[in-house]
Amino acid sequence: MDSRIDTSGYDRVIALDTQMIFEARPLAQLDWSAISAGPILLVVLPQVGAEVDARKRDGRLGQRARDLNRLLDPSIESGGATRLVEQPVQIDIAYVAAARVDWDHLEDLERDNGDDRIVAQAMHALVDDPARVELMSFDSRPRAAARRHGMKAIKPDESWLLDPESSPTDRRVAELEQRVRLLQASEPQLRVAMRMLNEPPLVRFCVPPLPAETVDPVTRMILAKNPREPTGGFMVHGLHTNSHYDEEYDEYAAALSAIDVPNIHLGVARQFSQYGFEITVENIGVLTAEHVTVELRSGNAVLHDMPYVVDVFGPPPPSTERDLFANIPHLSRQLGRTDRTSFGIEESEDGDVQVEYRCQDFRHGRVQTLTAVIEPVESTGEVAHIEVRVTAGNMRGDVVERLIVPVIAQERPLGELIDLDNLQFREAPPIRELLLPLLQDEYDRDEIGRFRNDGTRRE
C-alpha cells in the first residue's frame, strides 16, 4: 500500500531536477509568481535526493545540499508537504517517493542515466494524480525526454540561475596565480630558446680511409710542403734558437706517417660534421638574476663551446725559433676574462654537462645570445638531442628548453672533400661561417680547439 500526496489544493505540481537545487538561486527567493498565480507544490524525487546527498561534502555545493535536506526533514517525517513561501504565491515542498519503474516499457530512457531516472520517477511519482506532475529543468535533454512521454516540461528564466561561482579548482588556480605574481616581484624571470644555424637534417659524414699504399706518398707530399729547415748560421746558439728543432722535426715526420695521414679520413669527416646552434637567454622580469648558470647537455652527441679545427693535413711543423712565451698564458685569455655582467665559459662539476656558461649579474631586460656547436657521432642515430638548463642563485627552480634535430649519415669519397695534390679543401665545411671570423681574430684564434685526425686534442 502506498501513501500518495494529495495535490488537489495546488494549481501546479512541479518536479525539480538536481540542477534546480545547485545552480538556481535559493528556492524561496525565486519569482514563482511568473509561472503561476496560485499555490505550487515542489516535488523532490528519490534520484534528486540521492544526487543531493552525494554532494554534502562537496566544497562548493555541500552547504546547499545540507540546506535542502534540512528543508525536507519535516516532509520526510510527516509524509506530507512543508510550507516554503506564503506570499505572494504559496509554495510548498515535499519529498515524494516513486512507484517501481518498468524500464522494459521505457526503451528510450536509460536506467543508469540520472536525467532519465528523474523523468521516469516523475512519471511514477506517488501523488494522487501523476499526470499533473511537470518537470522543471534548465537542460534540454530531460525536458525533451519528459515531453516524449506526454509530461509537461518547464525551462525557468535564465535570471533564476546563480551568478557564476568559482569552483575549488578555479580558486586554487587563482591562488597559484597570486603566488606567481608574488614570486615575479621577488625573483627574476628568465626565458630561454634554441635554434640551429643550419637547416636540418644534420649530416654526419662517413669517409672511407686512404688505401694503404697511398699513405707514404701523401706523407712525402706534406713533408715536401713543409721541408726541414737549416739550423746553422748566425745566432745558432742565440736566445731565440730552438736547440731541439731536429728532434722535433723527426717526431713531426714520424707522427705524420703513423697518425695524421692514416687517419685523414676521420679528421675530414669530423671537420665536416659540426654544426652551430644558438641559445638565447632573456631576463623578462624586473629583477637582476644573480649567479646565472647555463648548462648544455646531450645524451647522444658531442657539444662544444665554439667551432674547432681539425688539422687534416697534419699540425704545423716545428719552428727553428724558440717560443719564449710557450709557458705564458695567452694574452687573449687575459683580455677575454669576462666582467660581472658577461657570460663566460666555465668548467662544470657535473660530468653530464658538456658546456657551461656563467654570469654573475644578468640584469632585467637583457638578452644574451650564446653560440655553441653540436657534433653528431655514430651513436647519435637519426636524431640529436640538446638540452639547455638555466638557473640563478636568487631564482627558485630552473628554466629548461630542449631541441631535437634530425640527423642523416652520408658517405662521401675523400677526394670529393679535399684536394690531396694541393692540400686544401674542395668544399667549405658547414661550420665555415662561424669559424672564419674566429680564425681572423687574433684573440679568438688562440682559444679555438684544435684536433689531430685521430681525435686527440692538440695543445
ABEGO torsion letter per residue (X at the ends): XBBBBBAAABABBBBBBAAAAAABBBAAABBAAAABABBBBBBBBAAAAAAAAAAAABAAAAAAAAAAAAAAAAAAAAGBBBBABAOABBBBBBBBBBBBBBAAABAABBAABAAAAAAAAAAABBBABAAABBBBBABAAAAAAAAAAGBBBBBBBAAABBBBBBBAAAAAAAAAAAAAAAAAAABBBBBBBBBBABBOBBBBBBBBBBBAAAAAAAAAAAAAABBBBBABEBGAABAABBAAAAAAAAAAAAAAAAAAAAAAAAAAAAAAABBBBBBBBBBABABBBBGBBBBBBBAABBBBABBBBBBAAEBBBBBABBBAAAABBBAAAAAABBBAABBBBBBBABAABABBBBBABBBBGBBBBBBBBBBBBAAAEABBBBBBBBBBAABBEBBBBBBBBBBBBBBBBAAAABBAAAGBBABBBAAAAAAAAAAABAAAAAABBBBBAAGBBBX
